[in-house]
Amino acid sequence: MNIIGILIGILLTSLGLMFLFLYTNLLTLGYSLIEYVHFISKRFECLLFFIGLILIIFSMKGWIKNVLLLRLSTKFSRKRKLI
């Protein structure tokens, strides 16, 4: 499930970013930055970016936790030799 979640998250994030970049052409048409952000916040295609990021973070949550705990446990378990 974690690999599938990460792959779907990457797909959604890339689609959302593509639409965000496509809609930046509105700024050249005379939209102000506030109008641009207001327009993007109402478009579902642009919200896919944030949905994908959340999906990636929750899919990697267990992996990050296991890796960090493994590194911390091996770091402190080493015994130093006194000369």
PyMOL commands that set and color helices and strands:
alter all, ss='L'
color gray80, all
select helices_A, chain A and resi 2-22+25-28+33-42+44-77
alter helices_A, ss='H'
color red, helices_A
deselect
rebuild
show_as cartoon
